[in-house]
């Protein structure tokens, strides 16, 4: 079974950023791609996958890319969505 983060990366048509571009900090996931976050947010809203999102999102928090404001806000938003989905 593929992880939530890997499935989101596949949705962005790019699994690994080989080099940081335009001063963006490195990540194993395409965190600067809109499709990645759209897919991840969809998983976070789904009660069946919300816990897995909470379990895996920490991987992104441990990468240098978390210093990017947009990435940081998206990680926080994904956490909030997943927690709300679990409450319902």
Biotite code that builds the C-alpha atoms (Angstrom):
import biotite.structure as struc

atoms = struc.array([
    struc.Atom([0.000, 0.000, 0.000], chain_id="A", res_id=1, res_name="UNK", atom_name="CA", element="C"),
    struc.Atom([1.304, 3.427, -0.917], chain_id="A", res_id=2, res_name="UNK", atom_name="CA", element="C"),
    struc.Atom([1.506, 6.092, 1.745], chain_id="A", res_id=3, res_name="UNK", atom_name="CA", element="C"),
    struc.Atom([-0.635, 9.203, 1.671], chain_id="A", res_id=4, res_name="UNK", atom_name="CA", element="C"),
    struc.Atom([2.358, 11.408, 0.968], chain_id="A", res_id=5, res_name="UNK", atom_name="CA", element="C"),
    struc.Atom([3.518, 9.197, -1.903], chain_id="A", res_id=6, res_name="UNK", atom_name="CA", element="C"),
    struc.Atom([0.040, 9.133, -3.416], chain_id="A", res_id=7, res_name="UNK", atom_name="CA", element="C"),
    struc.Atom([-0.080, 12.908, -3.203], chain_id="A", res_id=8, res_name="UNK", atom_name="CA", element="C"),
    struc.Atom([3.327, 13.121, -4.840], chain_id="A", res_id=9, res_name="UNK", atom_name="CA", element="C"),
    struc.Atom([2.175, 10.898, -7.693], chain_id="A", res_id=10, res_name="UNK", atom_name="CA", element="C"),
    struc.Atom([-0.809, 13.189, -8.182], chain_id="A", res_id=11, res_name="UNK", atom_name="CA", element="C"),
    struc.Atom([1.637, 16.047, -8.677], chain_id="A", res_id=12, res_name="UNK", atom_name="CA", element="C"),
    struc.Atom([3.419, 14.049, -11.416], chain_id="A", res_id=13, res_name="UNK", atom_name="CA", element="C"),
    struc.Atom([6.717, 14.353, -9.612], chain_id="A", res_id=14, res_name="UNK", atom_name="CA", element="C"),
    struc.Atom([7.875, 12.156, -6.723], chain_id="A", res_id=15, res_name="UNK", atom_name="CA", element="C"),
    struc.Atom([11.203, 13.809, -5.900], chain_id="A", res_id=16, res_name="UNK", atom_name="CA", element="C"),
    struc.Atom([12.643, 17.275, -6.262], chain_id="A", res_id=17, res_name="UNK", atom_name="CA", element="C"),
    struc.Atom([16.231, 16.553, -7.219], chain_id="A", res_id=18, res_name="UNK", atom_name="CA", element="C"),
    struc.Atom([17.498, 20.066, -6.684], chain_id="A", res_id=19, res_name="UNK", atom_name="CA", element="C"),
    struc.Atom([16.062, 23.040, -4.857], chain_id="A", res_id=20, res_name="UNK", atom_name="CA", element="C"),
    struc.Atom([14.835, 25.574, -7.403], chain_id="A", res_id=21, res_name="UNK", atom_name="CA", element="C"),
    struc.Atom([14.476, 29.329, -7.124], chain_id="A", res_id=22, res_name="UNK", atom_name="CA", element="C"),
    struc.Atom([15.868, 29.264, -3.606], chain_id="A", res_id=23, res_name="UNK", atom_name="CA", element="C"),
    struc.Atom([13.256, 26.763, -2.411], chain_id="A", res_id=24, res_name="UNK", atom_name="CA", element="C"),
    struc.Atom([14.361, 24.448, 0.354], chain_id="A", res_id=25, res_name="UNK", atom_name="CA", element="C"),
    struc.Atom([14.776, 20.756, -0.438], chain_id="A", res_id=26, res_name="UNK", atom_name="CA", element="C"),
    struc.Atom([12.030, 18.196, 0.122], chain_id="A", res_id=27, res_name="UNK", atom_name="CA", element="C"),
    struc.Atom([11.521, 14.553, -0.820], chain_id="A", res_id=28, res_name="UNK", atom_name="CA", element="C"),
    struc.Atom([7.991, 15.508, -1.847], chain_id="A", res_id=29, res_name="UNK", atom_name="CA", element="C"),
    struc.Atom([6.789, 18.078, -4.397], chain_id="A", res_id=30, res_name="UNK", atom_name="CA", element="C"),
    struc.Atom([5.630, 20.486, -1.698], chain_id="A", res_id=31, res_name="UNK", atom_name="CA", element="C"),
    struc.Atom([5.727, 23.443, -4.072], chain_id="A", res_id=32, res_name="UNK", atom_name="CA", element="C"),
    struc.Atom([3.181, 21.860, -6.436], chain_id="A", res_id=33, res_name="UNK", atom_name="CA", element="C"),
    struc.Atom([-0.517, 22.701, -6.137], chain_id="A", res_id=34, res_name="UNK", atom_name="CA", element="C"),
    struc.Atom([-1.622, 19.175, -7.079], chain_id="A", res_id=35, res_name="UNK", atom_name="CA", element="C"),
    struc.Atom([0.310, 17.697, -4.157], chain_id="A", res_id=36, res_name="UNK", atom_name="CA", element="C"),
    struc.Atom([-1.591, 19.823, -1.631], chain_id="A", res_id=37, res_name="UNK", atom_name="CA", element="C"),
    struc.Atom([-4.958, 19.350, -3.344], chain_id="A", res_id=38, res_name="UNK", atom_name="CA", element="C"),
    struc.Atom([-4.576, 15.593, -3.048], chain_id="A", res_id=39, res_name="UNK", atom_name="CA", element="C"),
    struc.Atom([-3.231, 15.755, 0.507], chain_id="A", res_id=40, res_name="UNK", atom_name="CA", element="C"),
    struc.Atom([-6.107, 18.020, 1.619], chain_id="A", res_id=41, res_name="UNK", atom_name="CA", element="C"),
    struc.Atom([-8.584, 15.576, 0.052], chain_id="A", res_id=42, res_name="UNK", atom_name="CA", element="C"),
    struc.Atom([-7.036, 12.756, 2.091], chain_id="A", res_id=43, res_name="UNK", atom_name="CA", element="C"),
    struc.Atom([-7.137, 14.948, 5.222], chain_id="A", res_id=44, res_name="UNK", atom_name="CA", element="C"),
    struc.Atom([-10.871, 15.650, 4.787], chain_id="A", res_id=45, res_name="UNK", atom_name="CA", element="C"),
    struc.Atom([-11.684, 11.947, 4.425], chain_id="A", res_id=46, res_name="UNK", atom_name="CA", element="C"),
    struc.Atom([-12.307, 10.318, 7.838], chain_id="A", res_id=47, res_name="UNK", atom_name="CA", element="C"),
    struc.Atom([-10.962, 7.011, 6.491], chain_id="A", res_id=48, res_name="UNK", atom_name="CA", element="C"),
    struc.Atom([-7.525, 8.490, 5.723], chain_id="A", res_id=49, res_name="UNK", atom_name="CA", element="C"),
    struc.Atom([-7.310, 11.423, 8.161], chain_id="A", res_id=50, res_name="UNK", atom_name="CA", element="C"),
    struc.Atom([-5.371, 9.509, 10.824], chain_id="A", res_id=51, res_name="UNK", atom_name="CA", element="C"),
    struc.Atom([-2.818, 8.399, 8.256], chain_id="A", res_id=52, res_name="UNK", atom_name="CA", element="C"),
    struc.Atom([-2.357, 12.025, 7.183], chain_id="A", res_id=53, res_name="UNK", atom_name="CA", element="C"),
    struc.Atom([-1.681, 12.985, 10.810], chain_id="A", res_id=54, res_name="UNK", atom_name="CA", element="C"),
    struc.Atom([0.794, 10.118, 11.131], chain_id="A", res_id=55, res_name="UNK", atom_name="CA", element="C"),
    struc.Atom([2.711, 10.964, 7.958], chain_id="A", res_id=56, res_name="UNK", atom_name="CA", element="C"),
    struc.Atom([2.647, 14.775, 7.817], chain_id="A", res_id=57, res_name="UNK", atom_name="CA", element="C"),
    struc.Atom([5.486, 14.888, 10.335], chain_id="A", res_id=58, res_name="UNK", atom_name="CA", element="C"),
    struc.Atom([7.854, 13.742, 7.590], chain_id="A", res_id=59, res_name="UNK", atom_name="CA", element="C"),
    struc.Atom([7.422, 17.098, 5.874], chain_id="A", res_id=60, res_name="UNK", atom_name="CA", element="C"),
    struc.Atom([7.854, 18.964, 9.164], chain_id="A", res_id=61, res_name="UNK", atom_name="CA", element="C"),
    struc.Atom([11.278, 17.373, 9.568], chain_id="A", res_id=62, res_name="UNK", atom_name="CA", element="C"),
    struc.Atom([12.523, 18.591, 6.175], chain_id="A", res_id=63, res_name="UNK", atom_name="CA", element="C"),
    struc.Atom([14.215, 21.929, 5.404], chain_id="A", res_id=64, res_name="UNK", atom_name="CA", element="C"),
    struc.Atom([11.233, 22.926, 3.223], chain_id="A", res_id=65, res_name="UNK", atom_name="CA", element="C"),
    struc.Atom([9.166, 23.600, 6.375], chain_id="A", res_id=66, res_name="UNK", atom_name="CA", element="C"),
    struc.Atom([10.978, 26.953, 6.596], chain_id="A", res_id=67, res_name="UNK", atom_name="CA", element="C"),
    struc.Atom([8.910, 28.070, 3.597], chain_id="A", res_id=68, res_name="UNK", atom_name="CA", element="C"),
    struc.Atom([5.849, 29.963, 4.894], chain_id="A", res_id=69, res_name="UNK", atom_name="CA", element="C"),
    struc.Atom([3.484, 28.426, 2.346], chain_id="A", res_id=70, res_name="UNK", atom_name="CA", element="C"),
    struc.Atom([4.638, 24.892, 3.132], chain_id="A", res_id=71, res_name="UNK", atom_name="CA", element="C"),
    struc.Atom([4.345, 25.553, 6.880], chain_id="A", res_id=72, res_name="UNK", atom_name="CA", element="C"),
    struc.Atom([0.796, 26.938, 6.513], chain_id="A", res_id=73, res_name="UNK", atom_name="CA", element="C"),
    struc.Atom([-0.265, 24.038, 4.281], chain_id="A", res_id=74, res_name="UNK", atom_name="CA", element="C"),
    struc.Atom([1.056, 21.485, 6.778], chain_id="A", res_id=75, res_name="UNK", atom_name="CA", element="C"),
    struc.Atom([-0.858, 23.216, 9.584], chain_id="A", res_id=76, res_name="UNK", atom_name="CA", element="C"),
    struc.Atom([-4.013, 23.344, 7.448], chain_id="A", res_id=77, res_name="UNK", atom_name="CA", element="C"),
    struc.Atom([-3.740, 19.639, 6.586], chain_id="A", res_id=78, res_name="UNK", atom_name="CA", element="C"),
    struc.Atom([-3.421, 18.834, 10.305], chain_id="A", res_id=79, res_name="UNK", atom_name="CA", element="C"),
    struc.Atom([-6.522, 20.912, 11.125], chain_id="A", res_id=80, res_name="UNK", atom_name="CA", element="C"),
    struc.Atom([-8.555, 19.292, 8.346], chain_id="A", res_id=81, res_name="UNK", atom_name="CA", element="C"),
    struc.Atom([-7.545, 15.798, 9.451], chain_id="A", res_id=82, res_name="UNK", atom_name="CA", element="C"),
    struc.Atom([-8.388, 16.490, 13.098], chain_id="A", res_id=83, res_name="UNK", atom_name="CA", element="C"),
    struc.Atom([-11.811, 17.857, 12.111], chain_id="A", res_id=84, res_name="UNK", atom_name="CA", element="C"),
    struc.Atom([-12.470, 14.820, 9.926], chain_id="A", res_id=85, res_name="UNK", atom_name="CA", element="C"),
    struc.Atom([-11.674, 12.520, 12.844], chain_id="A", res_id=86, res_name="UNK", atom_name="CA", element="C"),
    struc.Atom([-14.085, 14.387, 15.121], chain_id="A", res_id=87, res_name="UNK", atom_name="CA", element="C"),
    struc.Atom([-16.987, 13.822, 12.724], chain_id="A", res_id=88, res_name="UNK", atom_name="CA", element="C"),
])
